Amino acid sequence: MQAGEHRRKSGVANFITEYGEAQRYKVLEVIGKGSYGVVCSAIDTRTNEKVAIKKINDIFEHVSDATRILREIKLLRLLRHPDVVEIKHILLPPSRREFKDIYVVFELMESDLHQVIKANDDLMPEHYQFFLYQLLRGLKFIHTANVFHRDLKPKNVLANANCKLKICDFGLARVAFNDAPTAIFWTDYVATRWYRAPELCGSFFSRYTPAIDIWSIGCIFAETITRKPLFPGKNVTHQLELITDLLGTPSQDVISRVRNEKARRYLSTMSKKSPVPFSEKFKNIDPLARNLLQKMLAFDPKDRPSATEALADPYFQSMSHLQREPAANPISRMEFEFERRRLTREDVRELIYREILEYHPQMKMEYVNGNDQANFMYPSAVDQFRRQFAHLEEHYAKGNAMVPLERQHASLPRLVVSFSC
């Protein structure tokens, strides 16, 4: 037996406490890779659950990226809901002041809504009704916490083969405090164009509302029905052309309230178009579904329903139930105090470390009580995970790794029976 292997078995691997987690997760295969790092499937040996572990590389290379990661892990801790993806754990780094990668453990979802739409050409009305119900139920919870997601699209909705959906990717999300200056609030808005509300295509209105997310959900709903994007604009101008091709040009009343002079002039000079009847555009679908879709895709944000109002629509009469649609408590301003100041790399590192401690109660207690030893190198799973991930990534890059069965999206069940979840 090699010396390193002996040490692993006799030392860190057996140290299963708040201070060491080397054997808790059995890493299986690479299931995804992106600019952020890599995602592997794994087994949580404590619960025997399948999980996804996302390794985020070099998070402090750019303070803006690190702040986005901080925002997302904080929001996912605060927004615990059945229709929002859950962070189950974050591995403790070996050193509070020197770590640069983090390993975030999520529940394992088999696919995303983009893949579901591509892979299933036989989605039934019950499927997309249940999909929309879950999205609106999750959105109600998010919005009542005063959070705007801002980047809802099929790839940001995870899916399981039992038709369960979960909203993910809160990196662009923001908490709306009443006195927050909206100019600052939206300066970094770069969400996917195809699902972007018209008011965001030209800075139309003076104050943005949760209606931007309702528009995105409407676009997603239309895509589940037709199996193709509703407004696949090539640029912002083309995006507005496609929107007005369907909805018609906005009224003078709406145009007069556009705050951006250039956008107001563009809309005023646009050739007049009449709206296409939704009964013509979306034939052979439930009239109730069509009516709700038309409400969600209103050009003027004030005409779109809230998530709560949409859930009360006649379309959901058979499944809507207030007890299954909880509201959230508004998020405390203190949680996002960091948004109001310019952060250094070390500031963000410290804030991310505090978020990690939320998943390590004993360590958090020591930290709060002032007993935290900043330079103490405690047993950590990170070194072992780094080696395992590197090995799997090498094979993945060479094409040796097969996508595991749990990621190969099977056909959805013909009947949706999970309404009670």
N, C-alpha and C positions, 0 to 999 in steps of 0.2 A: 504493500500500500504506500502511495506517495505521501511525503510529509504533509503537503498541503491538504490532501484528502483526509489524513488522520486528524489534523487540526480541526478541519470542518466538522468531522463527526464527533469529536470529543469536546469541542468548545462551543463556538457561536451557534452551531446547528441545534444544539440541545437547550439553548438559552431562550425558552419561550415564555417571556414575561413582557411587561410594558416596554422593557429596554431592548428587546431583541426579537426578531420575527423571521429568522432565516428559514425556518421550516414550515411556517404557516402556509405559504403559497407554493404550490408545485406548478412551475411554469411549463406550458405545453407547446404552443406554436405561435408564430407571428401571424396576426390576422389583419394587420393594417399598418401602413407607414405613411408619414407625411412630413411636412417641413418641421413640425414640432418634435418629431421623434418616432417612436414605434409603439404599437399596441400588441400585446401578447395575450392569448387566452391562458387561464390558469385554474387550478382547483384550490379553493380555500379548505385546507385540511381540518380546520376547526368546525366548519359547518357543512363540509362536503358540497358546497355550492360552486358552480362554474362562475368565474369572474373574468373581467378584462382588466389588465394592468397596463396603464398608459405611462410610458417613460417619456418625460418631457426634458429635452436636452438643453444644457447651457441657458437656463432660463434668465440669467442676469446679464447676458451679453448686451441686451438692449432694455433699458428701464421701461420703455413703453410696452414691450412684450411681457415683461415680468409683471407689470401692473395689470395687464389684461388677464394673466393667469391668476393673480391674486383675486381680482374681481370675480372671476368665474368660480374658483373653488369656494370663495366666501358665499356667493349667491346660492350655489348648490347645497351648501351646508344649511342655509337659512330657508331654502324653498323645498322642504321635504314634502313630496306629494306623489301619489301613485302614477301620475302622468308626466312627471319630471324625472329625468335620469338621476340615479342616486350615487353619490360617492360613498362607498362603504368604508374606506380606509385610506389613509395616506401613510406610506412607510416613513419611519423616523430616520432622518439622515444621520450619518455618523458624527457630524459636528455641526453645531448651531451656526458657526460663523464662516464655514468654508464650503458648504455644499453648493453644488451648481446644477444638479439634476434632481428631479423628484419623480416618485413612482406613485401614481394615483390609482386606486383600486375601485373600479365601477362594477355594477351588476353587468353580466354579460348579456347583450342583446344580439339576436341572430342576424339582423340585417338593418336596413333603413328603408324609409318609405320610398325613396327614389328607386331602390332595387326592387321593392315590392311591386311598384307600378310597372317597371320594365319586365319583371319575370312572370307576372300574372295577367294574362289577357282575358281572364274570365271572372274578374271581380264583380260581385253581385251588389245590388242596391244596399243590402244589409251590411256589406263590408264598408262601403264608403260612408254610410250613415254612422256606423260605429266609430270609424276613423275620425270623422268630424266631431262627433260627440266627445271623444277623448281629448282631442286638440283644444276644443273650447273649454272643457272642464279644467284642463291644465292651465289654459290661458286665464281663466277666471281667477285661479289661485295666484298666478304670477301678477296679474294686474291689481288685485286687491292688496298685494304686498307693495304696491306702487313701483313695480318694475316693468320696464318695457324690454321685450326680448330684442327686437330690432333686426333680427336676421333669421326669421322663420322661412324655411324652405324644406323640400322633401329630404335632402341629405342631413338636415338637422333634426329629423324625427326618427328615432330608432324604433325598430319593429321586431316582434317575435312571431313565430309561426302560429301562435294562438290569437293573432290579431291585436295584441297589446302594443300600444304606441307609447313612446316617452319622448318628450321634448328635451333636446340637449344643446350643447354649444352656446353658452351664455357669455362668450368673450366680448361680444358687442353690446350686451345688455347694460342698461343703466337704471339706477334708482331715481325716481322723480320726486324731488322735494319741492314744495310749493314755491320756495324763494330761490330755487336754482335758476341762474341765468341761462335761458335756452340757447343763446349763442355758443356758450361754452359746452353746454350739454350735448350739442350735435356736431361739434366741429370735426370729429373723427368718423363721421358716419360713412361707411364704405360697404354697406350690405349688398347682397346679390341683387343685381338690377331687375331680373325678371319678376321678382316677388316684392318689389319696392312700390309703396303707395305713391300715387301721382303727386301728392304734396311734397314728397321727398325728391321727386325728379327735378323740381325747379324751385325748391325752398319757397313753396307757395304761401304757407300760412305762418302767422307770427308765433303760434304756439302749437307744438306737436302733441298729439294725444295717443292713448292706447289704440286708437283706430288704425294706426299704421300696422299693428300686428293683426288686426281683424282683416285688413286688406290681404295681407300675406296668406292668412288661413283660407280666405276665399280663393286665392290663386291655387293653393295646394289642393283644395277641394275640387276645383274645376279640373285639375290635372289628374286626380284619381278617377274622375268620371270619364274623361276623354283620352287618358293615357298619353297626353302630350302637353307641354307647357302652354299656358294660355297667352302670355305676353312675352315671347322670347326676343326682346329688343336687342339690337346690335349696339346701340348707344342710347344716351338719355333721350335725344330727339326722336329716335325710332321707337323707343319705349312709349313715349307720349302719343306717337302716331297710332301704335297698335291699340293703346287704351281707348283713344277717342274713336278709332274705327268701330269698336264695339259699343262704347257708352255714348257716343256722340260728343260734340264739342260742348264744354260746360256753358252754363247760362251766364249772362252778363253779371248777374248778382254774385255768382261764385267767382268770376274773373275779377270783379271789383275788389274782392277781399284778398287777392293775391298780393303778398307784400313785396315780392321780388319784381322790380320794374321790368327787367328783361323777360322774365317768365310771363308777366301780365301782357306785355306787348306781343310775345310769341303766340299766346292763346287767343288774343284779340284778332290777330291777322291770320290765324289758321282758317283754312276753308271750312265752311260750315258742314257738319256731318250730322245726320240723323242717327239715333241709336238703333242698333240691331236688336230686334225682339229676342229676349232670352229663350223664348219658346222655339225660335228658329235656330239659334246658335246651339242650344242644348236640347235637342229633340230626344224623345223616348226616355226621359227621366221623370222621376216623381215630381209633379208640379210643386209640391211643398219644398222639395230639395232645391228646385229651380228658383222659387221665390226667395228662399233664405240666401242663396248664392247671390242673387241680384242685390239684396240688401247689403251684404258684406262688401260687394264691389261697387258701392256708390262712389262717385267721383269726389263728392264733398265729404270729408271725414265726419262732419256732424250728422250726416244722414246714415252712417253705418251703425249697426247695433253694438252695444257692449257685449262682452262674452256672456255676461249674466243674462242679458236680453235675448241673445241668440239661443242660449240653452232653453229658454222658455218658449221658443218658437214652436208652432204646431208640428213642425217636422220631427221634433223629438218627443212628441206626446207619449209614445209607447215606452220610452226609456228614461226620460228626465226625472230626476228625483233630488230635491234640495239636500237631503241628507248625504247624498253621494257627491255633492258639488260644493265642498267647503270653501269658504273665503279665508284669506290669510290675514294675519296681523301686519299692519304696515311695518316695513323694516326701519329700525332705529337709525337716526342720522349718525349716531356715534359709530355704527359699523362701517360707515363710508366717509368718515372724517378725512381719510387719506386722499380722497378725490379733490379736496380743497387746498392742497399744498403741493409744492414741487418736491418730488421724492428723489432721494439719491438711491444708488444701487443698494447700499447697506440698509436704508430704510425699508425698501421692498423686501429684502432678504429677511429682515427681522419680522415684518408683517406676515410673510408666507410661513415662516417658522411658527409663529403663533397660531396660524390656521392649522398647521400640521399637528400642533399640540392638542387641538380639539378632539383628535382621534386617539390621544394618549393621555387619559385622565390623570394618571399618577404623575407623569412628567409635567403636565399642566399645573397640577397642584404645587409641585416643587418650584416651578417657574414663578407662579403667583406669590408664593411664600418667600421668594428671594433665595431659594436654595439651589437654583439652577447653576450648574458649573459650565460656563460657556465653552471652555476649552476641553472639557472632559470628553474623551472618545469612548462612548458607550457601545456595547455590542449592537450591531445593526445588520439588517438584511441587505443593505444597499450594495455592498461590495460583491456579495454573492449574486445578487440580481444583475449587477452590471456584467459579470462574466457570462451569466446565462443568456442575457439579452444579446450580448455581442456574438455569442456562438450561434444563436438562432438567426440573427440578422445576416450573418455571413452566409448561412445556408439559404436563407430567403433570397438574398441578392443573386445567388448562383442558380436560383430556380429549383432548388432541391426540396423546398418546403411546399407541401400541398396545403391548400386552404382546408382547414379542418371541417368535418361534416357539419358541425353546428353553425358554420357561417354560410353554408350553401343553402340559399333560401328555398325551401320547399313550397309547394303550392299551399295556399291558405285553405283552411277548412271551408267547406261549402256553406256551412251555417255558422253564424256568429252567435255564440251562446254565452259570452262573457259579460253581458250587460250589467251584471250585479257587482263586477269588480270595481 
